[in-house]
Amino acid sequence: MSTANQTDTYPELFSPIEIGGLELPNRIVMAPLTRARAGERRVPNAMMAEYYSQRAAAGLIISEATTISQQGIGWPNTPGIYTAAMEQAWKQVVESVHDSGGRMFLQLWHTGRASHSDFHGGDLPVAPSAIAIQGDGVHTPGGKKPHETPRALETDELPGIVEDYRRAAERAKAAGFDGVEIHSANGYLLDQFLQSKSNHRSDRYGGSVENRYRLLGEVVDAVTSVWSADRVGVRIAPNGSFNDMGSPDYREQFHYVARQLDRYGLAYLHVMDGTGFGFHELGPVMTLADFRKVYSGRLMGNVGYTRESGERAIAGGEADLIAYGRPYISNPDLVDRFANDWPLADTADTSLWYSAGPRGYIDFPTYESSKSGVRDET
């Protein structure tokens, strides 16, 4: 996957950057994308190794969201990182990416109230407070079902969840990943604790912006006890409405979060600043420029970026890295397409995004192979 033909039109997007001693050849990041190919046992497999290695020209690959515990499960057939078998199976994925010249972080995930009792033997999903998601339902092993009112976590349960994150970080390191990303966005557990809409607690984990941040801070402390902070990223979604998010005090909360995280010297702060994934419309969009005022480390922008807007964000000093999600589904050679001004493939059939097999997953041709008439029909 050579980028030798790239012009000087996008010098920032194609400039190298170092993260924790890891040299990234470009600033194009493959965003985490749930693809649901791990099967009922949630163990990574050879098909996943091929999928990720096909996209190894990215400056950095962030894995699909990966559950840290059985309690954290909330989507069918997504992978985990909480057993020895899962840890061992991830090794083949990471090795395949490394053999193809890539670099890969594992995203650590707990779905919280975005889950369903079908995943937990009839036990309710957990959350900061017993407040149900108002939405069109959740995909379960038994089909799509209405959201349930979750069980509010007891204060003395939270250290156990923090420990689940720490153990997952250990397993990620043992599996050979280059780092980890803590998923604190999109209405999943850590985001639920951050936001006043979903966190009505009266203990030291709720009631103020400082208290609502506490669990995320404890998780970051735990994960950075395993990894050096410059190999740990955190993802947030200040503008998002996905999973019924959006709080009146979002600006105050997320500015506080960024200030606290700035103390660590993280690999990056991954900000879903675009609104294409849903916008709560409770006030002005929080931009990368807003976060640049309070966060001195590396910023990663995400949602709706094109090659051109990504270049502008980096050139303007707002971002250091740009994550691309959906374009990577049908363009395994996205870096080459950007570099050579080749057109992007049509958007992948959404009915195949979460299907079980190779179709719509590892069968997308590169631009060069499509022009030559060669296509992988796996």
N, C-alpha and C positions, 0 to 999 in steps of 0.2 A: 504494500500500500504506500506507494511513494507520493510525496508532495513536492517533487522536484520541479514540477511545472507551475507552481504557484507564482503569482505575480506579487508585486509590492502593494497591491490595492488594499489588502487586509493585513498589514504588518503586525498589528497588535494581537489579533486573534491567533496568528500563527507564530507568535514569539514564545520562546520557552519560559518556564517559570519553575522555581524550586519550592517544594513543600516538604519541610522536615527532612531535607537531604535527598528527597525524591525528585528527580529531574523530569518535568513534564515537557514534552516537545512542542506542545501547543496548549491553548487555553480553552479548547473545545472539550467539554465534559459531557459524557453520556449520563443523563439524569436517571435516577432510579425509576424503573418501570415494572409494575406488577404484571407478570405474564402467566402465572398459574400453571407452570409446567412441572412442578416437583412431585405431583401425584399425592395420593392420600397419606403416604408415609412422610411427606414433606422433606424428602431426602434429595438433594441435588443429583443430577444425572448427566450422562454423556451429551445428551441433546442440549442441555443448558451450557455445558462447556463449549460446544460448537457455537452456540448463539453468541456468547460473550467474546469468544476469540475472533469471530467474524468482525467485531466492532473494536478491536484492540488498538486501532490507530488513534482513538480518542486520547487526548492528553491524560484524562483520567476517566475510568469507568466507576460509577457508583452502582452497586448491585441493587436489584429489586429489594423492596422491604422484606426483611427477614425476621421472623418472630424469635424473641428471646426466651420464651417459655410457652408451655401449653396454655397458660392463662392468657397470654398475649395474642392467641390465634383469633382471626376474625375474617378470613377470606379463604375460600376453598383452594387447595392444592398449591399454596404458597410455601416456600422453603422455611426451615427453621435452623437455629444454631444453638440448640439446647441439649443435644445428645452427642455421644461419641460417634455414632454413625453419621450424623449430619456433619460434624466437624471433619470426619474423614472424607466424606463425599464432596465437600466443598474444595478439598485439596485439588481434585482433578480439574475443577473449574478454574481455580486460580493458576494452576500450573499451565493450563492451556492458554490463558491470557498472557502469562509471562513468556511462554514459549513463542507467542506471536508478537512480542515486543511491547505489551501493554502493562498498565498499572491499574489496580483495582482496590476500592474501599468496599467494605460490607456495611449496609445500612441496618441499624438495630431498631426493632419495631415492637411496640405493644399497642394493640388496637383499642384497648379500653372499652368504652361503651359502644363503639362501632362494631362490636361483635354481636353474638347471639347465643342463646343457651344451647342451640343445636351443636355448637362446637365444643360444649363443655359438659356433656352428659346430663343436660337439664339444668345445670347451675347458671344463674344469671351472669352476664358480663359485668365487669367491674368498672368503676368510674370514680372521680372525686366526689360526686354528689349523685343522688338518685334522680337524675333528670334525663329523660329519654330524648334521643335525636328526633327532631321533627323533619321527616323526609320520606322518600318513596320506598324505603325498605332496605334490607340487607341480604346479600347473596349468601346462602347457607348450603350445606350438603343436601338439604331437603328442598332446595329451590329458594326463590326470593320470598322473604317474609317481613312483616312489619317490625320496626325497631321495638325493642323492649325497654322498660324502665330498668336501668342497671342497679346493681347493688353498690352502695357507697362504701369505699374502702375504709377500714378502721385505721386509725393513726399507727397502730403497732404493726400493721401489715406492710407499710411503705418501705421500711428497711429491707424487707425480703425482695421487693420489686427492684430496689436499687442493686441488691446483690445479684439478681438475675441479669441485669445489664452488665455488671462487672464480669460475671462468669461467661456471658456471651462474648464480651470483648476478649477474654482469655482464649476462648475457642476460636475466635476469628484470627487471633494472632497465631495460634497453633496451626490453623489451616493455611497460613501463608499469605493472608491479605496484607496489603500495604498500609492499611489504616482502616478506620471505621467512621461512619457517620451516624449520629444520634438523631433519629427521626422525631422531631418535636413540632410537626406541622400537620395540616390537613385534618384536624379534628380527631387525631388519635390520642392516646393516653396523656402524654406529656403536654400536648397542646390543650387538652381538656383541663389540665391543672392550671395552665397559664391564664386561661380566659375566664373572666367573671361571668360570662353567660352560662358556662358549664360547671364552674367551681363556686359553690355556695357554702363551703366549709367554714366552720368557726374555730378550728384548731390552728396550729401554726403553719398549716399548708393552705390556708385560705384567708380571705378577708381584706387583703391588701396586695398591691403589686409585688411587694417584697415576699410575702408569704406564698403567693401563687407561683412565684419563680422557684421556691425552695426545692421542690422535687427535682426539677431539671438541674439545678445547681448540684444537688447531691449525686445525680446520675453522672454529670460531667466530672465531678470529683472522683467517682468510682472508676469510670472508664479511663481517666487520665492517670489512675494509679497503675493501670496495665500498659497503656500506650503513652508515649510522650505526647504532650498536648498538640504538638505540630503535626501529628498524624491522626488527629481527631477533628471531624467537622460536626457542625450542628445545623439542622435544617429548621427554618421557621416559616410561617405563612401569615404575615400580619394582615393581609388584605382578604384572606380566603373565607369563603362561605361553605366550603365542602364539609360534609358531615355536620351541618347546622352550626357552623362557627360564625364569629363576628360579635365583638363585645363593644359596648359604648366607649370604654376606656382603652381601646386597642392601641392608640398612639403612646399613651403613657406606659402601658404594659410592655410593649415591644421595644421602646427606647430603653426602658430599664433592663430588659433581657440583654439587649446588645451591649449596654455598658458593663453589665456583670460578666458577660462572656469575653469581653475585650481584655480582661485581666489574665486570661489563660495563655494567650499566644497560640490559639487554635490553628489548625491547618487552613480553615476557612469558616466563614459564616455563610450558609447557603440560604439566601432570601428569595422566597417565591414572591417577587415584586410585581409580576404581571397579573392581570385580572382575567385571563382567558380560562382559568380553572374555576371561576366563580368569584364574585366580589360582593362583600356584605353591604356596601354603600352606606356605611355609617359615618362617613366623613371623607376627607381627601385620601387618595391612594398614598400609601407609604412607599416612597421610592428608594432606590439605592443611594441617591444623594442625601436623603434623610438619614440613612444609616451611616453613611460616610462621616457625618458630623459627630457621631458618637462611638464609632467603631473604627479603630486604627488598623486592624488586621486585614487579611484578604477577604474580599467579598465576592460571592458567586451569585450572579443573577439567574433567574429562571422564569419561565412561562412566556411563550409566544415570541421568543427572540428569533430573528432571522440572522443570516450571516452579516448583513449590513448593520442592523441595530446592535448586534453583539460587538462588532468592531467599534461602533461609536461609543458604547458604554465603557469599553476598556480604554479607548483613546481619550475619553473625557475624564478619566480618573474615577468613575463611579464604580466600576467592577474590575476585578482581577481575572475572573474566570466566568464563562457563560455555560450554563447547562442546557442541553437540548434533549427533549424527551421524545415526543411522538415522531419527529422526523427520523429518529434512529430505528424505529420499528421497521420501516420499509426501505431504509437506506443504510445498510450495514457499512457502506463505504462513505459515510457522510463527510468525513474529513477530506477525502479525495474529491468528492463532488464540490465542496466549498473551494478547495484549492485550485481546481481546474476549471471552475465555472461551468460544471456540468449540471444539467437540470436534475431536480429531485424527482424521485419516483412518486407515483400517486400515493395518497394516504392509504394505509392498509385497511382492509375490510375489518370493521370493528367487531364483527361477529366472530372473528378469529383471534382477537387479542388475548382472550383467556381460555381458549380451547385447549384440548389436551395434547394434540399431536404436533408434528413438525410443520404442517401447513400453516402459513401465515406467521411462521416463527423463524425457521432457519432456511427457508427456500427463497428468500428475496435475492435476486441477482445483483451483483455490482454493476455499475454503469458500463464498465469495459466488457464484462461478460454478456450483458444484454445487447450491446452493440455487435458483438461477434456471434450472437445467436446461441450462446451457451447459457444454460440455466440449470441450476441444481433442482432436480425433481425428487428430492429425498422424501 
